[in-house]
Amino acid sequence: MPVLNSAAQMKEEISEWRRALHRNPELMFDVGQTAAFVAGKLAEFGCDEIVQGLGRTGVVGLIRGRGGNGPTIGLRADMDALPIHETTGKPWTSANPGRMHACGHDGHTSMLLGAARHLCETRNFRGAVAVIFQPAEEGGGGGREMVKDGLMDRFAIGEVYGMHNLPGLPVGRFAIRKGPIMASTDEFTVTVRGRGSHAALPHAAIDPVVTGSAIVTALQTIAARNTDPLDSAVVSVTKFHAGDAYNVISETAELAGTVRTLRPATRDLVERRIREIVNGVAAAHGAEAEIDYDRNYPVTVNHPEQTGRAAEAAAAVAGKAAIDTETPPLMAGEDFSYMLEARPGAFIFIGNGETAGLHHPAYDFNDDVIPYGVSYWTALAESLLA
C-alpha cells in the first residue's frame, strides 16, 4: 500500500495537533497536559481500552481488530520535550520559555494518534494494537518505568515497535538495521581532590586542575588505543569545573562526561579503563579521585525478524528503493531499548528532510512527514496482524 489517502487527508488536522503540542512542551514525567490530550483523542476515536498513569504518566490505548483472536503488538511514541530555549520563530513556537520540542516528540505523538484514529475506524486486522505514549525519554527512562509497571504483560504485547524522525534523511525515506542501531548511554563524574594554595606558590599545592587536565587527555586513549578500531566507543568529557578566583589554586576539581558503546563487552571495557586511568593519573600527581559511574540506557538492539517486518511495511508505503536496511548505528541513546529488552521488535528512522538537527534550538518537526508516519504505522499493524 502506498501513502494512505486517509493519512494525506488528515495531514492538516494532525499538523494542528502537532503544533498545539509544540506550543505546550512538557518535560520528563511532568507531561500531564500532553497525556490528557492523548487520552482525550483516543477516547474520541473509540479505543476499546485507555489506561493512564502507566510508568507514572504514560498512556496506552488498546484497539481490537475485527478479524478475531490474534496477538497484540505495541506501537510506541514519546511525549516529552527538552529544556532548550526555542529560536524557530514559528507561529507555534513554545509558549513555555526554556522548553521546546527539539527532538520531534510532538510529531511522533501526533503521527501515532493519526494511526490510532485510522485503525479505530477500519479495524482491518485480527488481534489487537496497543498504542503506547511514553513520558521521559529524554533522560528519565520512561520506557524502563512503563516496562516495570507491567506494560508488556498487562496488554499481552508480543512484539513492540518504535520510530524516530531523522534530520538529513529525505522526507519519504526510512532507515533501519538489524542489531545495534543506537548506543548505550553512560555518565561519569570525577572529583579530583588535591591541596589548595596561593596561585603564586604552586609548589605548595597539589593542583587538581593540572591533574584533571591530565585525566581528560588520558581518557582519550580509551577509544584510540584500548578498543578495536572496528568497534565503536565514544568517551567525551563535557564538563570541567574548578576554582573561583584568579589567584587561588583550588582544593578540588570536578569533571564529567558520557560514554557511548554498541556492545556490552565494550561497555565493560570502557568503564574499567576509566576507573584505572582516573585513579592512576590522580595517584601519579599526588592527588586522590572519586568516580561516580552511572550506567544509563542500554544499547538499542533491533531483532532480526522484526527488523525485516518493519522494513517490509516501510517499503509498502514508500517503495523498496526508499528504505535503507543497512543504516549505520547512531551513537545517541534511546530508552526504547528497555522495551526491546522486554520483547522482540524494531526501531526505525523516518526522514525529516533538511532541517536543523535534533536537540537544536532551531529544530522543528517537518509536517510533510506525517502522511508517511501514519501510513507506516498502519501498514505495520495490518501486515503483522493479517
VOPAGU-2260 file (C-alpha; in pm, 1 decimal, decimal comma):
REM VOPAGU-2260
SITE   aa  ch    i         X         Y         Z
SITE  MET   A    0       0,0       0,0       0,0
SITE  PRO   A    1     131,0     349,4     -76,4
SITE  VAL   A    2      66,6     650,1     147,8
SITE  LEU   A    3    -288,2     617,1     276,6
SITE  ASN   A    4    -545,4     850,9     127,5
SITE  SER   A    5    -684,7     899,1     476,9
SITE  ALA   A    6    -337,9     991,5     607,2
SITE  ALA   A    7    -296,1    1251,9     334,7
SITE  GLN   A    8    -644,3    1385,3     403,3
SITE  MET   A    9    -577,0    1404,4     778,6
SITE  LYS   A   10    -241,7    1578,7     737,2
SITE  GLU   A   11    -361,8    1930,2     817,0
SITE  GLU   A   12    -566,0    1818,7    1117,1
SITE  ILE   A   13    -278,3    1610,0    1254,5
SITE  SER   A   14     -44,5    1904,1    1191,9
SITE  GLU   A   15    -269,3    2116,6    1411,9
SITE  TRP   A   16    -248,8    1855,3    1687,4
SITE  ARG   A   17     128,4    1856,9    1649,8
SITE  ARG   A   18     152,6    2234,6    1663,6
SITE  ALA   A   19     -73,0    2250,0    1969,3
SITE  LEU   A   20     159,6    2005,6    2144,5
SITE  HIS   A   21     460,3    2204,8    2023,4
SITE  ARG   A   22     321,8    2523,3    2182,4
SITE  ASN   A   23     291,3    2347,8    2517,9
SITE  PRO   A   24     604,0    2136,9    2573,2
SITE  GLU   A   25     641,9    1943,2    2896,5
SITE  LEU   A   26     948,6    1778,3    3046,5
SITE  MET   A   27    1033,4    1430,0    3167,2
SITE  PHE   A   28     745,6    1269,0    3362,4
SITE  ASP   A   29     564,0    1601,3    3404,1
SITE  VAL   A   30     355,6    1555,6    3087,3
SITE  GLY   A   31       7,7    1582,3    3236,4
SITE  GLN   A   32    -133,2    1818,0    2974,9
SITE  THR   A   33      10,2    1613,6    2687,1
SITE  ALA   A   34    -112,5    1285,3    2834,0
SITE  ALA   A   35    -460,3    1430,2    2881,4
SITE  PHE   A   36    -462,0    1547,1    2519,0
SITE  VAL   A   37    -362,0    1198,0    2403,4
SITE  ALA   A   38    -618,3    1020,6    2622,9
SITE  GLY   A   39    -889,9    1257,3    2503,2
SITE  LYS   A   40    -813,7    1184,4    2139,3
SITE  LEU   A   41    -805,1     808,7    2198,1
SITE  ALA   A   42   -1147,1     827,9    2365,4
SITE  GLU   A   43   -1278,1    1035,5    2076,2
SITE  PHE   A   44   -1151,6     774,7    1828,3
SITE  GLY   A   45   -1324,2     491,4    2012,8
SITE  CYS   A   46   -1031,4     295,6    2157,2
SITE  ASP   A   47   -1153,6     -16,3    2334,9
SITE  GLU   A   48    -942,4      47,0    2642,6
SITE  ILE   A   49    -747,7     350,3    2762,4
SITE  VAL   A   50    -507,0     331,5    3055,4
SITE  GLN   A   51    -344,7     641,9    3201,8
SITE  GLY   A   52     -67,2     671,1    3457,7
SITE  LEU   A   53     133,8     370,6    3340,4
SITE  GLY   A   54     501,8     429,6    3410,5
SITE  ARG   A   55     388,3     731,6    3617,1
SITE  THR   A   56     236,7     938,9    3333,1
SITE  GLY   A   57     226,0     715,1    3025,7
SITE  VAL   A   58     -89,1     644,7    2824,1
SITE  VAL   A   59    -183,2     322,7    2643,4
SITE  GLY   A   60    -478,0     271,8    2411,1
SITE  LEU   A   61    -589,9     -77,2    2306,5
SITE  ILE   A   62    -757,5    -119,4    1967,3
SITE  ARG   A   63    -910,8    -458,4    1887,7
SITE  GLY   A   64    -944,2    -573,3    1528,5
SITE  ARG   A   65   -1244,3    -722,5    1352,0
SITE  GLY   A   66   -1053,7   -1028,0    1236,8
SITE  GLY   A   67   -1095,4   -1233,3    1553,5
SITE  ASN   A   68    -841,3   -1356,8    1802,8
SITE  GLY   A   69    -475,5   -1291,4    1745,5
SITE  PRO   A   70    -162,7   -1146,0    1902,2
SITE  THR   A   71    -114,7    -793,6    2034,0
SITE  ILE   A   72     157,4    -565,8    1900,9
SITE  GLY   A   73     279,4    -243,8    2060,8
SITE  LEU   A   74     347,9      79,9    1873,8
SITE  ARG   A   75     532,8     339,8    2078,4
SITE  ALA   A   76     570,8     719,0    2061,9
SITE  ASP   A   77     740,7     951,9    2312,0
SITE  MET   A   78     575,2    1264,6    2454,5
SITE  ASP   A   79     833,3    1474,2    2642,4
SITE  ALA   A   80    1024,8    1784,0    2534,2
SITE  LEU   A   81    1367,6    1928,8    2619,1
SITE  PRO   A   82    1493,5    2213,2    2843,4
SITE  ILE   A   83    1603,0    2426,5    2545,3
SITE  HIS   A   84    1502,3    2782,3    2452,7
SITE  GLU   A   85    1340,0    2775,7    2108,4
SITE  THR   A   86    1463,6    3003,6    1827,8
SITE  THR   A   87    1248,3    2887,7    1533,1
SITE  GLY   A   88    1022,4    3193,7    1530,4
SITE  LYS   A   89     736,1    2976,7    1402,6
SITE  PRO   A   90     375,9    3074,5    1484,5
SITE  TRP   A   91     357,1    2762,5    1702,7
SITE  THR   A   92     674,4    2845,0    1898,0
SITE  SER   A   93     684,2    2715,5    2254,3
SITE  ALA   A   94     474,9    2915,0    2497,7
SITE  ASN   A   95     689,2    2780,3    2783,6
SITE  PRO   A   96    1023,3    2967,2    2783,3
SITE  GLY   A   97    1321,0    2737,3    2821,9
SITE  ARG   A   98    1128,7    2433,5    2698,0
SITE  MET   A   99    1076,9    2312,2    2344,2
SITE  HIS   A  100    1004,9    2006,9    2135,6
SITE  ALA   A  101    1357,0    1997,2    1993,2
SITE  CYS   A  102    1351,8    1623,5    1919,1
SITE  GLY   A  103    1019,5    1586,8    1737,7
SITE  HIS   A  104     827,3    1400,1    2005,0
SITE  ASP   A  105     531,5    1624,9    1923,1
SITE  GLY   A  106     542,6    1477,5    1572,1
SITE  HIS   A  107     586,1    1121,7    1697,3
SITE  THR   A  108     284,8    1153,8    1926,8
SITE  SER   A  109      69,8    1311,4    1657,2
SITE  MET   A  110     156,4    1050,6    1392,5
SITE  LEU   A  111      72,4     764,2    1627,5
SITE  LEU   A  112    -254,9     937,2    1716,2
SITE  GLY   A  113    -331,2     962,4    1344,2
SITE  ALA   A  114    -262,3     592,0    1301,5
SITE  ALA   A  115    -479,1     512,4    1605,8
SITE  ARG   A  116    -765,2     704,4    1453,1
SITE  HIS   A  117    -736,3     515,4    1124,6
SITE  LEU   A  118    -706,5     177,2    1299,2
SITE  CYS   A  119   -1010,1     252,2    1517,0
SITE  GLU   A  120   -1213,7     339,9    1208,3
SITE  THR   A  121   -1108,8      45,3     990,1
SITE  ARG   A  122   -1006,6    -234,9    1232,8
SITE  ASN   A  123    -876,9    -426,7     933,1
SITE  PHE   A  124    -671,1    -671,1    1140,0
SITE  ARG   A  125    -706,0    -951,9    1390,0
SITE  GLY   A  126    -579,5    -943,1    1745,0
SITE  ALA   A  127    -507,8    -601,2    1893,0
SITE  VAL   A  128    -283,8    -297,2    1865,2
SITE  ALA   A  129    -156,7    -123,6    2179,5
SITE  VAL   A  130     -62,3     237,3    2104,6
SITE  ILE   A  131     193,1     341,0    2367,2
SITE  PHE   A  132     258,3     704,7    2456,8
SITE  GLN   A  133     564,6     723,5    2677,6
SITE  PRO   A  134     694,0    1001,8    2905,1
SITE  ALA   A  135    1053,4    1086,6    2994,6
SITE  GLU   A  136    1251,8     954,7    2700,8
SITE  GLU   A  137    1493,4    1246,4    2735,5
SITE  GLY   A  138    1698,3    1108,6    3020,1
SITE  GLY   A  139    1428,7     993,9    3261,3
SITE  GLY   A  140    1393,9     634,1    3148,4
SITE  GLY   A  141    1019,9     643,9    3090,7
SITE  GLY   A  142    1043,6     331,9    2875,5
SITE  ARG   A  143    1201,4     144,7    3165,7
SITE  GLU   A  144     930,4     269,7    3401,2
SITE  MET   A  145     648,9     158,0    3171,6
SITE  VAL   A  146     803,3    -188,8    3139,6
SITE  LYS   A  147     849,5    -210,7    3519,2
SITE  ASP   A  148     486,0    -107,1    3560,6
SITE  GLY   A  149     371,6    -415,0    3367,3
SITE  LEU   A  150     318,6    -271,5    3018,9
SITE  MET   A  151     403,8    -587,5    2827,2
SITE  ASP   A  152     218,4    -836,9    3044,9
SITE  ARG   A  153     -86,4    -620,8    3112,4
SITE  PHE   A  154    -161,6    -588,3    2741,6
SITE  ALA   A  155     -10,7    -925,3    2637,1
SITE  ILE   A  156     219,4    -746,5    2393,1
SITE  GLY   A  157     414,7    -995,3    2183,1
SITE  GLU   A  158     617,6    -752,9    1969,0
SITE  VAL   A  159     692,1    -382,7    2004,6
SITE  TYR   A  160     799,0    -117,5    1752,2
SITE  GLY   A  161     930,5     238,3    1772,8
SITE  MET   A  162    1002,3     519,2    1526,6
SITE  HIS   A  163    1205,4     841,5    1536,8
SITE  ASN   A  164    1245,2    1122,6    1286,4
SITE  LEU   A  165    1592,3    1184,5    1144,2
SITE  PRO   A  166    1701,1    1525,3    1007,2
SITE  GLY   A  167    1914,5    1490,7     694,4
SITE  LEU   A  168    1723,4    1184,9     574,1
SITE  PRO   A  169    1483,2    1297,8     298,0
SITE  VAL   A  170    1110,3    1302,2     362,6
SITE  GLY   A  171     957,7     979,2     236,9
SITE  ARG   A  172    1261,7     768,7     321,6
SITE  PHE   A  173    1321,7     524,6     607,4
SITE  ALA   A  174    1638,6     379,7     762,7
SITE  ILE   A  175    1680,6      69,9     976,2
SITE  ARG   A  176    1929,2    -205,9    1054,5
SITE  LYS   A  177    1940,6    -539,6    1231,9
SITE  GLY   A  178    2126,6    -549,2    1561,7
SITE  PRO   A  179    2255,9    -238,6    1743,1
SITE  ILE   A  180    2102,4      77,6    1598,5
SITE  MET   A  181    2162,5     320,3    1888,4
SITE  ALA   A  182    2423,0     325,2    2163,1
SITE  SER   A  183    2421,2     270,7    2536,5
SITE  THR   A  184    2449,0     594,5    2733,1
SITE  ASP   A  185    2659,6     600,3    3049,1
SITE  GLU   A  186    2756,0     907,0    3252,0
SITE  PHE   A  187    3052,4     961,4    3480,0
SITE  THR   A  188    3158,8    1228,2    3727,7
SITE  VAL   A  189    3514,2    1251,5    3860,9
SITE  THR   A  190    3601,9    1456,7    4166,6
SITE  VAL   A  191    3974,9    1527,4    4197,0
SITE  ARG   A  192    4096,3    1616,5    4546,3
SITE  GLY   A  193    4431,0    1792,0    4573,7
SITE  ARG   A  194    4575,3    2056,4    4804,8
SITE  GLY   A  195    4493,5    2423,3    4767,8
SITE  SER   A  196    4743,9    2707,5    4769,8
SITE  HIS   A  197    4809,5    3063,7    4666,9
SITE  ALA   A  198    4848,3    3062,7    4289,4
SITE  ALA   A  199    5193,1    3220,3    4326,6
SITE  LEU   A  200    5307,6    2918,4    4528,9
SITE  PRO   A  201    5218,9    2620,7    4305,1
SITE  HIS   A  202    5492,7    2407,7    4464,7
SITE  ALA   A  203    5289,9    2413,2    4785,4
SITE  ALA   A  204    4982,1    2274,9    4611,5
SITE  ILE   A  205    4863,8    1952,3    4457,6
SITE  ASP   A  206    4686,5    2115,2    4169,3
SITE  PRO   A  207    4353,9    1946,7    4085,4
SITE  VAL   A  208    4327,0    2145,4    3761,5
SITE  VAL   A  209    4655,1    2007,0    3628,8
SITE  THR   A  210    4558,0    1659,2    3749,7
SITE  GLY   A  211    4211,9    1686,7    3595,3
SITE  SER   A  212    4357,7    1808,4    3267,5
SITE  ALA   A  213    4589,4    1507,4    3256,7
SITE  ILE   A  214    4290,0    1282,0    3322,3
SITE  VAL   A  215    4095,3    1437,6    3034,4
SITE  THR   A  216    4386,8    1380,0    2797,6
SITE  ALA   A  217    4444,7    1024,4    2915,8
SITE  LEU   A  218    4078,4     931,0    2875,4
SITE  GLN   A  219    4107,7     998,6    2503,4
SITE  THR   A  220    4335,3     697,0    2472,0
SITE  ILE   A  221    4050,0     458,7    2554,2
SITE  ALA   A  222    3880,4     485,1    2215,5
SITE  ALA   A  223    4211,2     536,4    2035,2
SITE  ARG   A  224    4419,5     262,0    2198,0
SITE  ASN   A  225    4202,0      27,1    2405,2
SITE  THR   A  226    3911,2     -57,3    2175,3
SITE  ASP   A  227    3915,6    -241,3    1843,9
SITE  PRO   A  228    3927,9      10,0    1554,7
SITE  LEU   A  229    3630,0    -173,0    1402,7
SITE  ASP   A  230    3430,0    -137,7    1725,7
SITE  SER   A  231    3253,9     181,9    1833,0
SITE  ALA   A  232    3321,7     374,3    2152,0
SITE  VAL   A  233    3283,4     738,1    2247,3
SITE  VAL   A  234    3432,4     890,4    2563,8
SITE  SER   A  235    3351,4    1261,1    2585,3
SITE  VAL   A  236    3437,7    1486,0    2878,6
SITE  THR   A  237    3175,1    1759,2    2866,1
SITE  LYS   A  238    3218,5    1940,2    3199,9
SITE  PHE   A  239    3520,8    2071,5    3391,7
SITE  HIS   A  240    3472,9    2293,6    3695,9
SITE  ALA   A  241    3737,1    2414,7    3941,5
SITE  GLY   A  242    3821,3    2722,7    4143,7
SITE  ASP   A  243    3659,9    3061,3    4198,0
SITE  ALA   A  244    3949,6    3309,8    4191,7
SITE  TYR   A  245    4240,5    3409,7    3969,4
SITE  ASN   A  246    4498,2    3381,0    4245,2
SITE  VAL   A  247    4391,2    3060,8    4421,9
SITE  ILE   A  248    4471,7    2701,6    4334,8
SITE  SER   A  249    4157,8    2520,6    4441,5
SITE  GLU   A  250    4132,8    2212,6    4659,9
SITE  THR   A  251    3912,4    2021,1    4416,7
SITE  ALA   A  252    3811,6    1993,3    4053,7
SITE  GLU   A  253    3515,0    1813,6    3901,5
SITE  LEU   A  254    3488,2    1677,9    3551,5
SITE  ALA   A  255    3208,8    1478,9    3392,1
SITE  GLY   A  256    3111,1    1324,4    3064,2
SITE  THR   A  257    2941,9    1047,8    2871,4
SITE  VAL   A  258    3031,1     706,3    2732,0
SITE  ARG   A  259    2862,5     556,2    2425,8
SITE  THR   A  260    2914,0     197,6    2308,5
SITE  LEU   A  261    2735,6     -61,4    2095,0
SITE  ARG   A  262    2842,8    -386,1    2264,8
SITE  PRO   A  263    2816,7    -496,8    2629,4
SITE  ALA   A  264    3179,8    -616,7    2629,7
SITE  THR   A  265    3298,3    -277,3    2507,0
SITE  ARG   A  266    3081,8    -106,7    2766,5
SITE  ASP   A  267    3252,1    -309,5    3040,0
SITE  LEU   A  268    3597,3    -239,1    2898,1
SITE  VAL   A  269    3544,6     136,3    2881,5
SITE  GLU   A  270    3415,6     158,6    3238,0
SITE  ARG   A  271    3709,7     -45,5    3365,9
SITE  ARG   A  272    3964,6     168,7    3181,3
SITE  ILE   A  273    3807,8     492,6    3302,0
SITE  ARG   A  274    3842,5     377,6    3660,1
SITE  GLU   A  275    4202,3     262,0    3608,7
SITE  ILE   A  276    4308,1     579,5    3427,1
SITE  VAL   A  277    4143,6     819,2    3671,9
SITE  ASN   A  278    4292,3     651,1    3977,0
SITE  GLY   A  279    4632,2     603,6    3816,7
SITE  VAL   A  280    4670,2     958,7    3687,5
SITE  ALA   A  281    4546,4    1105,3    4015,0
SITE  ALA   A  282    4796,9     896,0    4210,7
SITE  ALA   A  283    5080,4     999,0    3977,3
SITE  HIS   A  284    5006,0    1364,3    4061,9
SITE  GLY   A  285    4978,2    1300,4    4434,2
SITE  ALA   A  286    4604,3    1361,1    4428,6
SITE  GLU   A  287    4300,6    1147,8    4504,4
SITE  ALA   A  288    3999,9    1088,6    4281,1
SITE  GLU   A  289    3645,0     974,8    4339,5
SITE  ILE   A  290    3446,6     828,4    4047,1
SITE  ASP   A  291    3069,3     817,4    4020,3
SITE  TYR   A  292    2979,1     599,4    3720,2
SITE  ASP   A  293    2614,3     559,9    3616,1
SITE  ARG   A  294    2501,1     306,5    3357,7
SITE  ASN   A  295    2202,8     462,5    3186,3
SITE  TYR   A  296    2015,8     344,1    2874,3
SITE  PRO   A  297    2132,8      11,9    2727,9
SITE  VAL   A  298    2211,6     -42,5    2361,1
SITE  THR   A  299    1904,0     -29,4    2136,0
SITE  VAL   A  300    1916,5    -365,3    1958,3
SITE  ASN   A  301    1679,4    -448,0    1671,9
SITE  HIS   A  302    1568,3    -809,7    1649,7
SITE  PRO   A  303    1639,6    -957,9    1304,2
SITE  GLU   A  304    1296,6   -1098,8    1217,4
SITE  GLN   A  305    1108,6    -791,0    1337,8
SITE  THR   A  306    1352,3    -561,1    1157,1
SITE  GLY   A  307    1265,2    -736,6     834,0
SITE  ARG   A  308     894,5    -693,3     900,3
SITE  ALA   A  309     936,7    -324,9     976,2
SITE  ALA   A  310    1138,6    -273,6     657,6
SITE  GLU   A  311     871,1    -450,0     453,8
SITE  ALA   A  312     599,3    -227,3     599,4
SITE  ALA   A  313     804,0      84,7     522,0
SITE  ALA   A  314     867,6     -40,0     167,4
SITE  ALA   A  315     495,4     -94,3     119,4
SITE  VAL   A  316     444,7     276,1     194,1
SITE  ALA   A  317     747,8     442,7      33,5
SITE  GLY   A  318     883,1     183,7    -210,4
SITE  LYS   A  319    1175,2     -52,0    -163,2
SITE  ALA   A  320    1427,1     198,0    -302,3
SITE  ALA   A  321    1337,9     442,6     -24,4
SITE  ILE   A  322    1436,7     203,5     255,3
SITE  ASP   A  323    1795,3     182,7     379,9
SITE  THR   A  324    1823,0    -150,2     561,6
SITE  GLU   A  325    2194,9    -109,8     643,4
SITE  THR   A  326    2197,8     233,5     802,3
SITE  PRO   A  327    2497,5     292,3    1032,4
SITE  PRO   A  328    2418,4     295,2    1404,5
SITE  LEU   A  329    2382,9     629,4    1579,5
SITE  MET   A  330    2584,8     686,2    1895,1
SITE  ALA   A  331    2292,7     869,1    2054,1
SITE  GLY   A  332    2079,0     674,7    2300,8
SITE  GLU   A  333    1714,5     568,6    2324,3
SITE  ASP   A  334    1516,6     426,2    2612,9
SITE  PHE   A  335    1307,2     224,3    2368,8
SITE  SER   A  336    1599,6      -9,6    2435,1
SITE  TYR   A  337    1423,5    -123,7    2753,7
SITE  MET   A  338    1116,1    -225,5    2556,8
SITE  LEU   A  339    1332,5    -417,6    2310,3
SITE  GLU   A  340    1491,8    -599,1    2603,5
SITE  ALA   A  341    1144,5    -699,9    2719,9
SITE  ARG   A  342    1000,1    -803,4    2382,6
SITE  PRO   A  343    1120,8    -860,0    2025,6
SITE  GLY   A  344    1074,9    -563,4    1797,2
SITE  ALA   A  345    1246,1    -296,0    1591,6
SITE  PHE   A  346    1321,3      76,9    1588,1
SITE  ILE   A  347    1313,3     266,5    1257,4
SITE  PHE   A  348    1412,6     616,7    1145,3
SITE  ILE   A  349    1183,7     826,4     926,0
SITE  GLY   A  350    1323,8    1112,6     719,9
SITE  ASN   A  351    1263,5    1467,8     846,5
SITE  GLY   A  352    1431,1    1637,6     547,9
SITE  GLU   A  353    1690,1    1914,2     557,4
SITE  THR   A  354    1602,0    2064,7     893,8
SITE  ALA   A  355    1805,5    2172,2    1193,1
SITE  GLY   A  356    1943,4    1879,7    1389,5
SITE  LEU   A  357    1782,5    1709,9    1686,1
SITE  HIS   A  358    1822,9    1893,8    2018,7
SITE  HIS   A  359    1897,6    2218,1    1831,4
SITE  PRO   A  360    1708,6    2538,3    1927,9
SITE  ALA   A  361    1613,8    2594,7    1560,9
SITE  TYR   A  362    1476,3    2242,1    1508,5
SITE  ASP   A  363    1113,8    2185,8    1412,9
SITE  PHE   A  364     938,1    1865,8    1313,8
SITE  ASN   A  365     854,2    1861,1     942,6
SITE  ASP   A  366     478,8    1819,2     899,1
SITE  ASP   A  367     531,0    1675,1     549,2
SITE  VAL   A  368     646,8    1359,5     728,6
SITE  ILE   A  369     304,7    1298,3     883,6
SITE  PRO   A  370     135,9    1101,7     599,8
SITE  TYR   A  371     437,4     867,6     578,0
SITE  GLY   A  372     447,2     807,2     952,5
SITE  VAL   A  373      73,5     740,7     982,7
SITE  SER   A  374      84,7     510,7     680,7
SITE  TYR   A  375     386,4     321,4     814,8
SITE  TRP   A  376     222,4     251,8    1149,5
SITE  THR   A  377     -93,3     137,3     975,4
SITE  ALA   A  378      87,6     -82,4     726,1
SITE  LEU   A  379     291,6    -238,4    1003,4
SITE  ALA   A  380     -10,8    -316,6    1219,4
SITE  GLU   A  381    -217,5    -456,1     934,3
SITE  SER   A  382      64,2    -667,1     793,7
SITE  LEU   A  383     168,5    -811,9    1130,1
SITE  LEU   A  384    -191,0    -886,8    1227,1
SITE  ALA   A  385    -321,5   -1001,7     889,2
